[in-house]
Amino acid sequence: MGAYLIEKTASHSWLNNLLRMLSFVPMAVPGLVLGLGYVFFFNLPNNPLNFLYGSMVLLVLCSIAHFFTTAYMTASTALRQLDKEFEAASLSLKAPLYRHFWRITIPLCLPALLDIYRYLFVSAMTTVSAAIFLYSPDTILAAVAVLNMDDAGNIGGAAAMSTLILTTSAGVSILLSIASQGVLRRTQAWHQREAKQ
């Protein structure tokens, strides 16, 4: 959604340039620093968002923020590849913006969105840097469990959990690849026929 707002607003406005610059900040911040920042912010007793500390919601938000730049760049590239004539035709037919978004932009960008989901899923499955500070006994992540088992000397358990992480990530990647190919065949068949001619 951030990439859509940045790409579809005036490209030379100062706000657009500021948002574009801010979208690259998460890549410059190491995961450990991000995790510590979340701890210091959400662990304050007088913070109204203190209840999020140690919850799965905070772990998800942290993972999305940590890997936002790559997801933004992928979405931005997909949006830039859309032909401007689609938007012009939609505007000439007086179609509302939400209809253009749901009927044209989303179907054409769905393969990129699936790739973003795959990247976020695999990265969240394997990251330790920020999550190591944010998990609780109720929300322990698999990658953190591997470290804990290894520290406790349970090498076999750590290896088994690592294999489960690898298998789960590979399985989800394969399923998303199949879904992406199906989406490409269904939503962009006209484009593939046009390329063959």
C-alpha positions, 0 to 999 in steps of 0.5 A, a space after each residue: 500500500 505504501 508503494 502504491 501511495 508513493 508511486 501514484 502521487 505527484 512524483 516531484 512533490 517534497 512529501 513523495 520524495 520524503 516518503 520514498 527516502 523513509 522507505 529505505 531507512 529500515 534497510 539501514 537499521 540493523 535488526 538488533 538496533 530495531 529490536 532494542 528500539 522496540 523493547 525500549 519503546 513498548 516496555 515503558 510502563 506508562 506507554 499505552 501500547 505496553 500491552 503489545 510487548 511480548 505478543 505475536 502482533 508486535 513480532 509481526 509488526 517488527 518483522 514487517 518493519 525490518 523487511 519493509 524496504 525489499 517489499 517496497 522495492 518489489 511492489 514499486 517495480 511492479 507498479 512502475 511496469 504497469 502500462 499507463 494506458 490502463 489508468 487512462 482507460 479507467 479514468 476515461 470510463 469514469 471508473 472509481 479509483 477503488 475499482 481500478 485498484 481492485 480490478 486492474 492493479 491488484 490482478 496485474 501485480 498479484 505475482 509480485 505480491 505473492 513474491 513479497 509474501 514469500 520473502 516476508 514469510 521466509 525472512 520471518 521464519 529465519 530471522 533472529 536479530 530483532 525477534 530475540 528481544 521481543 519474544 515471550 515464553 508464549 510466543 517463542 519463534 522457531 529460529 529463537 528455539 533453535 538458538 535456545 536448544 543449541 545453547 542448552 546443548 541439545 544439538 539434535 533438537 536444534 538440527 531437527 527444528 532447523 530442518 522443520 524451518 527449512 522444510 516449511 519455508 521450502 514448502 510455502 515457497 513452492 506453493 506460492 510459486 505454483 500459485 504465482 504461475 496460476 495467477 499469471 496464466 489466468 490474469 495475464 493470458 492476453 499479455 502472453 498471447 500478445 507476446 507470442 504474435 
